[in-house]
């Protein structure tokens, strides 16, 4: 089974409001004139089919945008059956036009075989280059493209600034795939961190039987407090926000 951090976008079958001073410290120079993401650390309780896990994500502000690192670990009895960890990271710029990934990396030691991925995005040359294990990869960039981490934060930033689209392009392994996105309305969701009114953002890759729903909360910069993925109509993954701590940029 291949498992990818949701926050990543999950494949397996990334509160109290921030104090004003933290908001001031967290605003990157590019963010003047538009709303922005808040640097934070979040932890999710994850259930993949019958196995339990823990997802930890950390978002830092940089001079040009943000850096994100996520780690997915087995938890409880799942540690007897699942080895290793999945670590994904992305560094991306952000401005009034949205997010552009710069560097993406992934280390997957949960799948049957270890998978290592590293990509660099050259927007002047319109080319993403990198490696998947020992295979060299080169993918032309046609328009705005996101990696599997930065796409979540593009959706969050678009919701913050009221500019969501119905279609995004995702670099998934060595291929560009269209991601179809829809707003399915609001509902009250209860997770370990609390009870919230959340907006449901649903996405599916072309020709995929997996549908992922992010239940996003406005007061947390539209961070998903609940992530669900269904495959062939059956729930394969559920991730619930357990802790959220706003942080100063590192």
N, C-alpha and C positions, 0 to 999 in steps of 0.2 A: 504494500500500500504506500502510495506517495502522499505525503502530508506537507502542506505548505501553510506557513503562518498566515492567519487572517490579517491583515494589517497592513497588514498584509492581506492579500486576498487568500481566503482559506481554500485549500484543495485537500480534501481528505475524505474524505468520503466523497491598519493599528498606533450631590457634591456642593461642596462649597464653592462659591465663586472666587476667582483669583483676586487677591488684594490689589488695590490700585497701584501700589508701588511695584509689584511684580509685573503688572501689565506694562508699566512704563519701561521697566528693565528689559522686558521680553520683546519689545517691538523692534524688528530689524529695520535698517534704514530704508529699505525698499517699500516698507508697509505703510508709510505715511500716505494718508488719503484713502486707504481702504482697510477693511477689517482683516484680522490676521489670526493665525493659530497661536495658541498658548503653549509654550514648552511645558512638558509634564511627564510624569511616569505613571503608567497604568498597569494593572494586573487583572487578567481575566481567568475565570474558571472555565475550563474547556472540556467538553464531552464529545468524543469522536466515536460514534456508534456506542459501544458499552465501555470504552476506555476513557479514563480521565486524564486531564493534563492541565498545565498552567502556562499561560502566555503572558510575558512581560514585555511591554513596549516603553521606549523612552524617546522623547522628542526634544531636540535642542534647537535653538535659533542660531543661525550663522550670519555672516556679513551679507550673504546673498539670498539666504532662504532658510532651510532647515536640514537637519540630519536626523534620521530615525534608525533605531536598532530594535529588533524584536527577537525574543527567544522563546521557543516552545519546548517545554519539558513534559515528560510523562509524570503522572502523580499517582499516589495511592498504590493500589494493586497493579495498575498499568505498568509500573516500573519493573514488574516481574516478567512482562511480556514484550515491552518496547524498550529498546536501547537508545542511547544517544540523545541528540538535541537538533532542532532546526534553528539556525540563526540567519536572519535576513537583515540587510541594512541598505539604506539609500540616502544619498545626499542630493538635494535638488534646490534649484533657484525658485524664487517666487516673486511675481510682480503683478501689475494690474491685469495682465493677460492670463495669469494662472501659473502653473507649475511646470518646470522643465527638469527632468532628472539629469544628473551629471555622472554619478557613480552608483552602481548597484552590485551587491554581492550576496551570495547565498551559500550556506553550508548545511546540507541535509544529511544527518547521520541517523535519521529515523527510518527512512525508506530501506527497502531490501538491500539496495546497493548505495553506497555513499555517492552524493552528487554535489559537485562544487561548481558554482557559477560566478563569473565576474564580468561586468560590462562597463564600458565607458561610452558616454554619449557625446559625440562631436556635432554640435548643431550647426556650425559653419560648414562643415563637410556633409552634413545631413547623413550621418552614418553612426551606427552603434557597433562597436567592436568588442570582442572579448573571448572568453573560453567557457565551455561546458566540459568539466573534467579536462581532458587533454585536447579536446577538439576546438579548433579556432573557429570563431563565428563572426560573420559580418552581415549586418542587416541595414538596408537603406531606411532612413527616417523620412516618412511621407507625412508632413503635417505634424501636429502635436501628438507625441507618443509618451506613454508612461510605463514604468516598470511595475512589478507586482506589489511594491510597497508604496511608491509615490501616488498611485492611482487613488488609494483611499483618502489621502490628504488633499488631492485635487477635488474629490467629491465634497469633502468637508469644507474646503475653502470656497468652492462654488456655491454651496448652500449658504455659507456665511454671507456671501456677497450677492446672493440671489441671481445666479447666472448658470444654473445647471443645464446640462445638455442631455439629449436622449441617446447620444452615441459617443463613445470614447475609443481610443486605440491603445491596445495593451501589447507590450513585448513579453510574450509568454514563451519561455525557453528561447528557441531560435526563430520564432515566427511572430509576425504581427497579426493580432486578432482583434476583431471588432467586438466591443463590449456594449450591449444594449442595456440602457438604464431607464427605469421608470420610478415615479413617485407613487406609492400605493396608499398614501394617506397617513393619518396619525392614530395612535392608540396609547393607552397607559401600559407601561411595562414595569415589572418589578424584578430587580436583580439584587445580588447581595449588597451592592453599594447604595441602593435606595429605590424609590419609586419615581418614575418620570413620565411625562408626556413626550412621546418620541415620534419622529417622522420616519416612515419606512421607505428606504431606497433599495430597490431590487435590481439585480443585474445578472445577465447571462451572456456567456460568450456564444458567438454564432455556432450553431450545430452542436451545442453542448446540452447534455441532459441534467446539468447541475444548475440550480437557481440559488443565488445567495441573496439574503436580505439583511441589510444593516439598519438597525433601529437607532436613529441618531437623535441626540438631545441638544437643543439650541443653547442652553446655558453652559454646555461643555464644548463650545465651538463645533457642535454637531459631531462630536465623537460618538461612535457607536457604543451603546451600553449593552446591546444584545446583537449577536451575529448568529444567523441561522443559515444552514445550507441544506437543501433538499436535492435528492437524486432520485429520479423516477418517482417523484411524489412522496418519498420517504425521507424523514429527517436523518441526515448523516452527521451533522455537526451542530453544536450549540456552544456559544461562548458568552459568558455573562461577566459584566464588569464587577470586580470585587473591591478594588481600591483605585483611587485617583488622587495624585498629589501634584499640583502645579509647582514648577521649579523655575529658578532663575537659569538663564542660558549658561552652558558650560563652555 
